[in-house]
Amino acid sequence: MTTDTRPLILVVATGMRHYREYLLRSIGTEYRVHLFVTAEPGWEREHVTGWTVVADLDDGPAMAAVALELDAREPVRGVLCWDEARILAASYISEALGLPGGDPEMVRRCRDKHLTRVALDALGVPQPRSLAVSTVDEALEAAAEFGYPAILKPRGLGGSLGVIKVEDPLDLAERFAFVRDLTVPGGATFEVPVLVEEFADGPEVSVDAVVQGGVVTPLFVGRKVLGYEPYCEEVGHFVDAQDALLDDPEFCRVLQDTHTALGFTDGFTHTEIKLSSRGLRVIEVNGRLGGDMIPYLGLLTTGIDPGLAAAAAACGRPPALVPERKLVGGVRFFYVAEDDTTIESIAFDETALPPEIDRAIAVVAPGSVVSPPPKGTLWGRIAYATALASTVDECRAALDAAEANLKVKAAA
């Protein structure tokens, strides 16, 4: 038995080092971390105290059985997962151990975007009208009812993957197959796989929040930057520690009502909301920490540690949520110009980067073959940069400089 008295938390999968190591590093300062992984860990080892190699990270009941054996040797105080494809499986572990977040149906209502719509509709939460369809004809009929432009989106994916704005029936018919057939490793599949939704205009924001006992506490608001129209690729975000939405009564009421409608009682969530000309419209809720470095920007700009906040919620402990800073952060993702580009070399000119740049990271290696959206989607990103400053404009200027000093050479 270990003499380390820190609580033991079980983390299911870790994700890419460039995007998620900051979470594991933070959690490891106050918790003993045990990983469930499908292969021996590499970079993760310095942040964890143990791991178990399991056959399938998507098999919740099987992992629950393994977790019960681990818990019998040493009590597990919480279960945490920020991998969208595995959050449902992880909830089976929490359920078996009697821990916060142990409600698979709660998580399923987030993973299945159609179930999200049904639950929000039952409580009257403002959202775009939506219908689940399986054929082009059904999609055309739904869009005719909602009007154009309309939105097509996969029912079981996240991160705006496969989300397309269509302008007319011909556009819808041409793009439907892309949405229907798009898959990602571990992604959920459905017999009725596509949602046709009413288009909501205006900017889109995300909000990362801690939920305990059904009470939602928003921590960070991310202002999305979209690109590659009509595909809704998230090419960047800005986080302002003093974003007015954090104190806006209507915004906070809708956020709380959304979680109440979903029956989401304990955990960490990433909710996306349109600030439309007709009022707030909830787009989706993800039962996990946000991606795209948004929680990291929250850490930089406020001092609130999202990894520790999520770990505390998973363990039923009070998180530390008092901000220490009031700054603005931004992230921008970079792509190649043409499909099937082979990277010969890639690097930022570090000497030319302004002091506001916090990170400038190449996420692909020489020899990688990458494409921009729509073929590349999230996996088409070749690099990213984060910036920290006093204003959005200062962050944007720094990110412009990082983009200008990213040197990419493609193989002939």
C-alpha positions in Angstrom: 0.0 0.0 0.0 1.3 3.4 -1.0 2.1 6.0 1.7 1.1 8.8 -0.8 -2.2 10.1 0.7 -3.3 12.0 -2.4 -6.7 10.8 -3.8 -6.5 8.2 -6.5 -8.2 9.3 -9.7 -8.7 7.0 -12.8 -8.2 8.7 -16.2 -9.5 7.0 -19.3 -7.3 7.8 -22.3 -5.2 11.0 -22.6 -5.4 12.3 -26.2 -2.6 13.9 -28.1 0.3 15.3 -26.0 0.3 18.7 -27.7 -3.3 19.3 -26.8 -3.8 17.5 -23.5 -0.6 17.2 -21.5 -1.3 20.4 -19.5 -4.4 18.7 -18.0 -2.5 15.6 -16.9 0.3 17.7 -15.5 -2.0 19.7 -13.4 -4.0 16.8 -12.1 -0.8 15.0 -11.1 0.1 17.7 -8.7 -2.8 17.0 -6.3 -3.9 13.4 -7.3 -2.4 10.1 -7.9 -3.4 9.3 -11.5 -4.0 5.8 -12.8 -4.5 5.5 -16.5 -6.6 3.1 -18.6 -4.9 2.9 -21.9 -4.6 0.4 -24.8 -0.8 0.5 -25.0 2.1 1.2 -22.6 2.2 5.0 -21.9 5.0 7.1 -23.1 5.1 10.8 -22.3 2.3 10.3 -19.7 4.6 8.4 -17.3 6.0 11.5 -15.6 2.5 12.6 -14.6 1.0 9.3 -13.4 1.5 6.8 -10.7 0.2 3.7 -12.5 -1.7 2.4 -15.5 -3.6 -0.6 -16.8 -3.6 -1.7 -20.4 -7.1 -2.6 -21.5 -8.3 -4.2 -24.7 -10.9 -1.6 -25.6 -11.5 1.9 -24.3 -15.0 1.9 -25.8 -16.1 -1.1 -23.7 -17.5 0.5 -20.6 -18.7 -2.6 -18.8 -15.4 -4.4 -19.4 -13.5 -1.4 -18.1 -15.8 -1.2 -15.1 -14.9 -4.8 -14.1 -11.2 -4.0 -14.3 -11.8 -0.8 -12.3 -13.6 -2.8 -9.5 -10.5 -4.9 -9.2 -8.3 -1.8 -8.9 -10.7 -0.3 -6.4 -10.5 -3.4 -4.3 -6.7 -2.9 -3.9 -6.9 0.8 -3.5 -10.0 3.0 -3.4 -10.6 5.0 -6.5 -12.0 8.5 -5.7 -13.0 9.7 -9.1 -13.1 8.8 -12.8 -12.3 11.4 -15.5 -12.3 11.3 -19.3 -12.0 14.2 -21.7 -12.0 12.0 -24.9 -15.4 12.6 -26.6 -15.4 9.1 -28.0 -14.9 7.5 -24.6 -16.9 9.6 -22.1 -19.9 7.3 -22.3 -17.7 4.2 -21.6 -16.0 6.0 -18.7 -19.4 6.7 -17.2 -20.0 3.0 -16.8 -16.8 2.9 -14.6 -18.1 5.7 -12.4 -21.5 3.9 -12.1 -19.9 0.7 -11.0 -17.8 2.5 -8.4 -20.7 4.7 -7.2 -18.8 7.9 -8.1 -20.0 11.3 -9.4 -20.8 11.1 -13.1 -21.9 7.5 -12.9 -25.0 7.9 -15.0 -24.5 6.5 -18.6 -27.9 7.8 -19.7 -26.9 11.3 -18.6 -23.8 11.1 -20.7 -25.7 9.5 -23.6 -28.0 12.5 -23.8 -24.9 14.6 -24.5 -23.2 12.1 -26.9 -26.3 11.6 -29.0 -27.1 15.1 -30.4 -30.7 14.0 -31.2 -31.3 13.0 -27.6 -29.9 16.4 -26.6 -32.5 18.1 -28.8 -35.4 16.0 -27.4 -34.4 16.7 -23.8 -34.0 20.4 -24.4 -37.3 20.6 -26.2 -39.1 19.0 -23.4 -38.1 21.8 -21.0 -38.4 24.6 -23.6 -34.7 25.5 -23.8 -34.1 27.8 -26.8 -32.5 25.9 -29.6 -32.7 25.4 -33.4 -35.4 23.2 -34.6 -34.0 19.8 -35.5 -34.9 16.5 -37.2 -33.0 13.2 -37.4 -32.9 11.8 -40.9 -31.3 8.9 -42.8 -31.9 9.7 -46.4 -31.5 12.7 -48.8 -35.2 12.8 -49.3 -35.9 13.0 -45.6 -33.3 15.8 -45.3 -34.8 17.8 -48.1 -38.2 17.5 -46.5 -36.9 18.7 -43.2 -35.0 21.6 -44.7 -38.0 22.6 -46.7 -39.9 22.9 -43.4 -37.1 24.9 -41.6 -36.1 27.0 -44.6 -32.7 27.7 -46.1 -29.9 28.1 -45.2 -30.0 25.0 -43.1 -27.4 23.0 -41.1 -26.4 19.4 -41.7 -24.5 17.7 -38.8 -23.5 14.2 -37.8 -25.6 12.9 -34.9 -22.7 11.4 -32.9 -19.6 13.5 -33.5 -18.2 16.6 -31.8 -15.8 19.5 -32.5 -18.0 20.7 -35.4 -16.8 17.7 -37.4 -19.0 17.3 -40.5 -21.2 20.3 -39.7 -22.1 22.1 -43.0 -24.3 25.0 -43.9 -26.3 24.4 -47.0 -27.9 27.1 -49.0 -30.5 25.3 -51.1 -31.9 21.9 -52.0 -29.2 21.2 -54.6 -26.4 22.1 -52.2 -28.0 19.8 -49.5 -28.2 16.9 -52.0 -24.6 17.3 -53.0 -23.3 17.5 -49.4 -25.5 15.0 -47.6 -23.3 11.9 -48.2 -20.3 13.7 -46.7 -22.1 14.2 -43.4 -23.8 10.8 -43.4 -20.5 8.9 -44.1 -18.1 10.8 -42.0 -16.6 8.6 -39.2 -13.8 9.0 -36.6 -12.1 6.4 -34.5 -14.5 5.5 -31.7 -17.2 7.7 -33.0 -20.9 6.9 -32.3 -22.9 5.5 -35.1 -26.7 5.5 -35.6 -29.2 4.0 -38.1 -30.6 7.5 -38.4 -27.2 9.3 -38.6 -27.8 12.9 -39.7 -29.5 15.9 -38.1 -31.1 18.6 -40.2 -31.3 21.8 -38.2 -32.7 25.3 -38.5 -29.9 27.8 -39.1 -29.1 30.2 -36.3 -27.3 33.4 -37.3 -24.8 35.3 -35.2 -21.5 34.4 -33.4 -21.0 31.2 -31.6 -19.5 30.8 -28.2 -18.5 27.9 -25.9 -18.6 27.8 -22.2 -16.7 25.3 -20.0 -18.4 24.7 -16.7 -18.2 22.6 -13.5 -21.5 20.9 -12.5 -22.0 19.6 -9.0 -25.3 18.5 -7.5 -27.0 19.9 -10.7 -25.7 23.4 -10.1 -23.7 24.8 -13.1 -20.8 27.2 -12.5 -19.4 28.6 -15.8 -15.7 29.1 -15.8 -14.5 30.2 -19.3 -16.3 31.5 -22.4 -14.6 30.9 -25.7 -15.4 33.0 -28.7 -15.1 30.8 -31.8 -13.4 31.8 -35.1 -14.8 29.7 -37.9 -13.3 29.0 -41.4 -13.5 26.9 -44.5 -17.2 27.8 -45.3 -19.6 26.1 -45.7 -17.8 23.7 -43.3 -17.9 25.0 -39.8 -14.2 24.3 -39.0 -13.1 25.9 -35.7 -9.8 27.6 -36.7 -9.4 29.5 -33.5 -10.8 30.8 -30.3 -10.5 33.8 -27.9 -11.0 33.7 -24.2 -11.5 36.8 -22.1 -11.4 36.4 -18.3 -13.9 39.2 -18.0 -16.3 38.1 -20.7 -19.6 39.8 -20.0 -21.5 36.5 -20.7 -20.1 35.0 -17.5 -22.3 37.5 -15.5 -25.2 37.7 -18.0 -28.4 36.5 -16.2 -30.1 35.3 -19.3 -27.0 33.4 -20.5 -26.5 31.8 -17.1 -30.2 30.9 -16.9 -30.1 29.2 -20.3 -26.9 27.3 -19.4 -28.5 26.1 -16.1 -31.8 25.1 -17.8 -29.8 23.2 -20.5 -28.1 21.0 -17.9 -31.3 20.6 -15.9 -33.1 19.4 -19.0 -30.3 16.9 -19.7 -30.3 15.7 -16.1 -26.6 16.5 -16.0 -25.8 16.6 -12.3 -22.0 16.1 -11.8 -19.0 16.6 -14.0 -17.4 19.1 -16.4 -19.2 20.2 -19.6 -18.4 22.2 -22.7 -21.6 23.8 -24.1 -21.9 25.7 -27.4 -24.4 28.5 -27.8 -25.3 30.8 -30.7 -25.9 34.5 -29.9 -28.4 34.8 -32.7 -30.5 37.8 -33.7 -33.5 35.9 -32.3 -31.9 35.3 -28.9 -29.7 32.5 -27.4 -29.8 29.2 -29.2 -28.1 26.1 -27.6 -26.2 24.2 -30.2 -24.8 21.2 -28.3 -23.5 20.0 -24.9 -20.4 17.9 -24.5 -20.0 16.0 -21.3 -16.3 16.7 -20.9 -13.6 19.4 -20.8 -13.5 21.5 -24.0 -10.9 20.8 -26.7 -9.0 23.1 -29.0 -6.9 24.4 -26.0 -9.9 26.4 -24.7 -9.5 25.2 -21.1 -5.8 26.0 -21.4 -6.6 29.5 -22.4 -8.9 29.7 -19.4 -6.0 28.7 -17.2 -3.8 31.3 -18.7 -6.3 34.1 -18.5 -7.9 33.5 -15.1 -5.6 31.2 -13.2 -8.4 28.7 -12.6 -7.0 25.3 -13.3 -9.5 23.3 -15.5 -7.7 20.0 -14.9 -8.0 20.3 -11.1 -11.5 21.6 -11.3 -12.6 18.6 -13.4 -10.8 16.2 -11.1 -12.4 17.8 -8.1 -15.9 17.4 -9.7 -15.1 13.8 -10.6 -14.2 13.1 -6.9 -17.1 15.1 -5.4 -14.7 17.6 -3.9 -15.1 21.4 -4.0 -13.0 22.9 -6.8 -10.9 26.0 -6.5 -12.7 28.5 -8.8 -11.4 31.9 -7.6 -9.8 33.8 -10.6 -6.3 35.2 -10.0 -5.9 37.0 -13.3 -7.9 39.1 -15.8 -6.3 38.6 -19.2 -7.2 37.6 -22.7 -6.0 34.5 -24.6 -6.2 33.3 -28.1 -5.4 30.2 -30.1 -5.1 29.7 -33.9 -4.8 26.5 -35.9 -2.8 26.3 -39.1 -3.4 24.1 -42.2 -1.7 23.4 -45.5 -3.3 24.8 -48.7 -3.8 21.7 -50.8 -5.1 18.2 -50.2 -2.6 15.3 -49.7 0.4 17.6 -49.0 3.5 15.8 -47.8 5.4 17.8 -45.2 9.1 18.0 -45.8 9.8 20.4 -43.0 7.9 22.6 -40.6 8.9 25.0 -37.8 8.2 28.4 -36.4 10.9 31.1 -36.6 11.1 31.5 -32.8 13.3 34.6 -33.1 10.5 36.5 -34.9 7.7 35.7 -32.5 6.3 38.5 -30.4 6.4 38.2 -26.6 2.6 37.8 -26.5 3.0 34.3 -28.0 2.8 31.7 -25.3 3.1 28.5 -27.4 4.0 27.9 -31.1 3.7 24.1 -31.7 4.1 22.0 -34.9 1.8 19.0 -34.4 2.9 17.1 -37.5 6.3 15.6 -38.3 8.2 15.6 -41.6 6.8 12.9 -43.8 3.2 13.5 -42.7 0.6 13.7 -45.4 -2.1 16.2 -44.5 -5.1 18.0 -46.1 -7.1 21.1 -45.2 -10.8 20.8 -44.5 -13.1 19.3 -45.5 -10.8 16.3 -46.2 -8.5 17.1 -43.3 -11.0 18.2 -40.6 -9.3 18.3 -37.2 -6.5 16.0 -38.4 -5.6 18.5 -41.1 -4.1 20.9 -38.6 -0.3 21.1 -38.9 0.4 23.6 -36.1 -1.1 26.0 -33.5 -0.1 29.0 -31.6 -1.5 30.5 -28.3 -1.2 34.1 -27.2 -1.8 36.0 -24.0 -2.3 39.7 -23.8 -4.6 42.4 -22.4 -7.0 42.6 -25.4 -8.3 40.5 -28.2 -6.7 42.8 -30.7 -3.3 42.3 -29.2 -3.8 38.5 -29.2 -4.9 38.6 -32.8 -1.9 40.6 -33.9 0.4 38.2 -32.1 -1.3 35.2 -33.8 -0.9 37.0 -37.1 2.8 37.2 -36.5 3.0 33.5 -35.6 1.2 32.6 -38.8 3.6 34.8 -40.8 6.6 33.1 -39.2 5.4 29.4 -39.6 7.8 28.0 -42.2 6.4 24.9 -44.0 8.1 23.2 -46.9 6.1 20.6 -48.9 7.8 17.7 -50.6 7.9 18.0 -54.4 
